[in-house]
Amino acid sequence: MPESSATGTTQRRKGEHVDIVLNEKVRADHNYWDDITLIHNSLPEVDFDEISLETNFLGVKISAPIIISGMTGGFQKAQDINRTLAEAAAEFQIPMGVGSQRAAIEDPEMRTTYSVVSDYDVPLIIANIGAPQLIKQRGKRAYGIEDAVAAMKMIDAGLIAVHLNYLQEVVQPEGDRAAEGVTEAIARIASSLPVMAKETGGGISRRVALSLKSAGVKAIDVGGLGGTSWSAVEYHRARRKHSPLGESLGRTFWNWGIPTPVSVIESQVGLPLVATGGIRNGLDAAKAICLGAACAGVAGAVIGAASKGRSALNDKLNEIIEGLRATMFLTGVSRVSELSGIKCIITGMTREWLSATTAAELHREA
């Protein structure tokens, strides 16, 4: 495919993705955070007004353990969305990421749809490239360290996410499906740049978390099952294009993946974890930190608000942050670090998952 044609295809696809996320049912059928219950403390012994949400993520002080996960870029409407997200991230002093910067690497005219975020005082901006693009795909070159550096410079980023979206690639008709050597490719980037490995709905297993740690990444965003399903997004794309095969694949893998709470528990290998995938409110964020995450990532919960403007986004972020503060009060803690010591009850499908993974590990060791 000629480069100009490929670039146009990438831009159209990104626009389609945002439109589908905003207007179609794309969530997994079960939100696994509903399986986690925190224990109420009737004698909290803390003053609500003294509760502090400040924390540290990879050496950066942030006002709350919330990250606006990378969502979009690479088409004109995305510039307004990223501007709105960056304005809010700066006001709330929380980190934010951008969507895959592939479109801007291929077409410099798309850079402003990402670089707009650098106009604001965001404490930590996270660049974004895809792990599949680090491998030479059919008719396409492999991205290298120079591309990763360019992506970070484009938005004045302090960290780069290498996203793992193989579920989406395999159900997407134009997907990049070569993956041999991808761990080594990530290690090459991580040898020179601060990298956060970022799943996009499929979740991270313990084996993969250990591989990523060995590859030298600084953090892991587990991006688990429970929120937006990119297989569902591709289902809707295929349906709009009257592609029976695409519809079938999208429907089949709609609920594929490792649940986010399970991924948080399984991925504790000594690296900071971000729990993205199904986080709807401050209570979900508190549950994630209780299970071992450093921060909770929000994407689907805020993009709808961001598309409506700054006021709507501010209201949504304030709702999440105040919900986290209320949860801390009701569990009797005044600092984010204390949440990790709170006991929780795990039931339902998440408990079944954890029991099954433990049994599998014991069987493997035997």
N, C-alpha and C positions, 0 to 999 in steps of 0.2 A: 504494500500500500504506500503511495507517495506520502512524503512527510507532511505536506499541507493537508492532505486528506485525513491522515491519522490524527493530526492536531485538531481538525474540525470535529472529528468523531469523539475525541476525548472531551472537548468542551460541551458538545451536545449531551454526552452521557452524564456529565456532572450536573448539568441543568436538569436532566430527567430525574436523577437521583434525588435532588432536593425537592422537586415537585412531588415526587412519589412519597417521600418521607412526610411531607406536609399534608398530603391529601388522601393517602391510602392507609389501610390497616397493614402495618409492617412489624408489629411487635410479636415476639415469641408468645406462644399460647399460655405459658406459665411464667410468672415473675417469682423467681426463687427467693427473693428477699422476704416474701410473705411466709417462708418457712423458718425464718429467724425471729425469735422473740427475746427482747431484753427484759430483765427482771426489774420490776418497779421497786423503788426505794421509798418507803413511806416516811422515813426520817432522813432526808437528803443531807442535812447539816452543811449546806452551802447556800450562799446568797446568790440569787439569780443574776443580779447586776454585777457580781464579781466574777462571773464565768468568763474565761478567756478562750477564744477559738484560735488564737495565734499559734502557729506551728512553723516547722522548718522542713522544706523539701529540697533535697540535694543542695543544701547549703544556702538556700534562699528563704528569707523570712516572708511568710505569707499570712494574711489576716484570718484565714479559715482553711481547713483541709479540703478544699473544693477546687477542682480543676475543670475548666471549660475545655472539653476534649475537642480535638481537631475534627471539623465537620465539613468544611467546604472551601471553595476557591476554584479559579480556573474558568469562570464564565462571568459575564458582566454583573448579574444580580448578586453574585457572591461577594462583590466588593462592599456593597451596602451591609450585607449580613456580617461580614468580618469586621467592618468598622463599628457596627453596633456592639458586637461581642467584645471588641478591644476596649471601647469606651467603658463598658460595664466592668470588665476585668480590671481596668486601671482604677476605677472608682472603688471597687470592692477589694482591690489589692490581692487578687488571686491569679494563678497562672492560667494561660490559655494556649491552645494549639490551633493550627490551621489544618485544613484538609490536605490531601496529597498534592504536592507541588509539581507533579509530573507535567501538568498542563503548562505551567510557566517555564519549566525547563525546556519544553518542546517549542513554546511560543512566547518570546519575551514580551509581547503585547499583553499577556495575561498576568504579568508580574504585579501590577498594581492591585489586582484582586486579592493578593496576599499581603503585599508590602504595606498596605494601608494600616495594618496592625502596629507597625513600628512607630506610628505617629503618636502613640499613647504610652503612658508610663505603666506598662504592665510589668509586674515583678519578675515574671519568667515567661518568655515566649517560646513555644515549642514548634520547631520546623517538622516537616513530614515528607518522607519518601517511602515508596513501597518496596518490601523485600523482593517481590517478583521482578521488579525492575533492576535489581542488582545482578540478575542472571540474564544472559543473552537469550532473548526470546526470538521466535521466528520473525525474521525481517527487522529486528530491533536490536540496537546496541545495549550493552549492559551499563548501568550507571556505576560510577566509581566515586572515589573520595572527592574529586573535584566537583561533581554534581551535588554531593551532600554539603560541601562547604558553600557552594553557591546558594543552595536552598536556605542555609542558616543565615548567610549574609543578606539575602533578599529581605528578611523580616527582622534582622537583628536578634536572632534566636540565641538562647543560652543552652539549648538542648535540642537534639533532633530525634524524633520518633521514627523508627523503621517499622512500618505497619505490616502485619502478617494477615493478609486477607485472602488466603487460598480458597476458603469456602466460596467467597464471592467470585473469585477468578474461575473456579471450576463450573459454576452454574451460569456464568456470563458467556455469551456466544463469542465475544471478542477477547475472552480472558487470556492472561499470560499464565501458562500452566507448567512451564519448565521450572523445576525446583531443586534439581541436583546441585549441591554445592552452596546452598543458600546460607547455611550456618557459617561457613568459611567466609562468605561474602559479607555477612553482618560483622564478623570478627575483624575484617579488614577496615571497615568503617569505624568500628569501636576502638580500634588501635590508635586512631588519630583524633576522634571526636567524641564528645559525651553523647551516648546513645541510650534511648529508652526503647525497648522492644514493646510493640503495641499490637495486641490482637484486636480484631474488629468484630467480635461476636461469637467466635468459636471457642474462646477460653484457652487457658494454659494448663497443661498437666505438669506434674512434678518433674517428670523426665525432661520435658521441654524447658522448664524453668532452670534446671541444672545445666542444660546445654547452653542456654542463653547466658547464664552466669559465667560459664567457661569461655564463652565468646567475648566477654568483657563488657557487657552492657552495664549501665549504671543503675537502671531501674526497669521494672516491668509493669506495663499496664495490661492487666489480665484480660480485659475486653471479653467478658464471658456471655453465655447464653442467658437471656432473660429480658433484654431490652429490644432495640431495633434489630431485626433479622435482615441481613443483607441478601440472604437467599430469598426472603420475601420481597425485598425491593426488586430483585432481578425477576422474580415471578411476575410482578406487575409490569415491568418493562417488556417482558416477553408477551404478556397478554395484550399490551397496547400494540405490539408489532405483529400480532397474530402468529406467534411462534409456538406451536404445540409442544415441541421438545423443550424449549426454554421454560414454558409454564410447568411442565411435568417435573423438571429438575428443581425449579424453584419451590414447588409445593412439597416435593419429597424431602428436601433438606431445610425446610422452613424452621424446624426446631432442632437442627443439628448443633452440637457443641457441648461444652462443659459448662455447667451453671456457674455464674459469677461467684457466689459464695464458696462453692467447691474449689474453684480456681484460686481464690484468695488463700484458702487453707492449704491447698496442695503446693502452692508456689512459694511458700516461705523458705527461701534458700539463702537468706542473709542480704537480700536486696530490698530497697524500698518498693512497695507495691501500690499501684493505683487500681482501684476497683471501679471499672467502667462496665456498664451492662445492666440496665434495668433500674438504675438509681433514679427515683422519682421525687424524693423529698429528703429533708434533714434526718428523719428517722432511718431511712435506708442508708444514708451516709454514715450515721453513727453505728449501725450494724456492721458495715464494712470495716470500720476502724476497729471495732470490737473483735472482729475475726482476724485482724492482723494487717489491714491495709494502712498505708501512711496517709493516703488521700482518697477521696471518692471523685470519680470523673463523671461529669454530666454532659450529655449530648442531646439525645432525643427529648429530654425533659425541658430543654431551653431553646432549641432551634425554632420551634413554633412561636415562642414568645419573641425571639430575636427578629423573626420575619415581620412581626407587627410593630417593631420599633423599640426604642430605648426604654420607654416607660414600662412597657409590658415585660421586657427582659429584667429590668431592675426589680419589678414586683416579684418575678419568679425566683430570682436569685436571693432576694431578701426572705422569701418564704422558705427556701431551702436552708439558708443559714440560721434563721430563727427557729426552724424546726430542729436543727441540730443542737442549738443552744437549749431548747426546751427538753430535748432528750437527755442531754447531759445533766440538767437540773433534776429530772425525774429518776435518774440513776445515781444521783449523789456524787457527781464528779465536777470539778471546776476547771480542769485542764484537759486538752485533747489527749495527751499522753496517758492519762488515767483511764481512758475508755478501753484501752487494750487489756486492762485488768478486770473488766466487767464480765460477769458470767452471762451466758445467753443459752437459750434453749433452741435446739435444732430439731425440726420435725419434718414430716412430709417427704417429698421427693428429694430434697437436699440431704436429709438423713439417710435415705436409701442410697443415694449416690456415694456418700462418704463410707457407708458400710461396705458397699460393693468394691470401692477402690482399695479399702483396707484389706479386704479378703483377697483381692487380686494381687496385692503386694506380698501378702503372706504366702500365697500360692507360688509366686515367682521365686521368693527366697527359698522355699522348700525344694 
